[in-house]
Amino acid sequence: MRTARRTPRSLAFTGLLENDQVSGLPHVYSARSLIPAKFTGIKVQLLNWEKRSQIVPKDTDLGKVHAAEIVEEVATVEENLRKRLSPLERDAVSKMMDKMPEDMRKEQRRNVRDLLAK
C-alpha cells in the first residue's frame, strides 16, 4: 500500500481495504481489512494461493483504501435486555446464563445472552 508523502496537513484516517489481487504478485490476494488511523506499522492479511513462498516488496500497492467511519455501539446487550424483555423473560435468561460454564469468555457470554434474548 503506497502512501503519499506526509506533510503537516496530512491526517491519518481509518480506512477499509477491499479484498483484491495484489498487483505484480500472481495468486496473492489481500483480505478485506480495516486500516487503523496511523502511518506506520499497519499489518494487512494476505493470502498466497501459490505453492511457493513469495515476498511482497516494500511499497507494493495492495489496493484502494476507502475512508471508513467508526460507529460506536450505542446500547449494550444488557441495556437491550432490560428494554425489550418482560421481567419474567429477564429472569429466565438470567437463570439460563447462571447454568453456563464459568470458563466462557466475556464475548461468548455476551453472544449467548444476546441469542437467548432474541
KACORZI-V469341 format. One record per backbone hydrogen bond with DSSP energy under -0.5 kcal/mol. NH is the residue of the N-H (numbers start at 1). CO is the residue of the C=O. If there is no record, write none. Layout:
# KACORZI-V469341
nh:NH co:CO
nh:NH co:CO
This chain:
# KACORZI-V469341
nh:10 co:7
nh:15 co:35
nh:16 co:66
nh:17 co:33
nh:18 co:16
nh:18 co:64
nh:20 co:30
nh:22 co:28
nh:23 co:61
nh:25 co:22
nh:26 co:24
nh:28 co:25
nh:29 co:47
nh:30 co:20
nh:31 co:45
nh:33 co:17
nh:35 co:15
nh:35 co:33
nh:36 co:34
nh:38 co:36
nh:47 co:29
nh:48 co:46
nh:49 co:27
nh:49 co:47
nh:57 co:55
nh:60 co:57
nh:62 co:60
nh:66 co:16
nh:66 co:64
nh:68 co:14
nh:70 co:68
nh:71 co:69
nh:72 co:70
nh:80 co:76
nh:81 co:77
nh:82 co:78
nh:83 co:79
nh:84 co:80
nh:85 co:81
nh:90 co:86
nh:91 co:87
nh:92 co:88
nh:93 co:89
nh:94 co:90
nh:95 co:91
nh:96 co:92
nh:97 co:93
nh:98 co:94
nh:99 co:95
nh:99 co:96
nh:100 co:97
nh:104 co:101
nh:109 co:105
nh:110 co:106
nh:111 co:107
nh:112 co:108
nh:113 co:109
nh:114 co:110
nh:115 co:111
nh:116 co:112
nh:117 co:113
nh:118 co:114
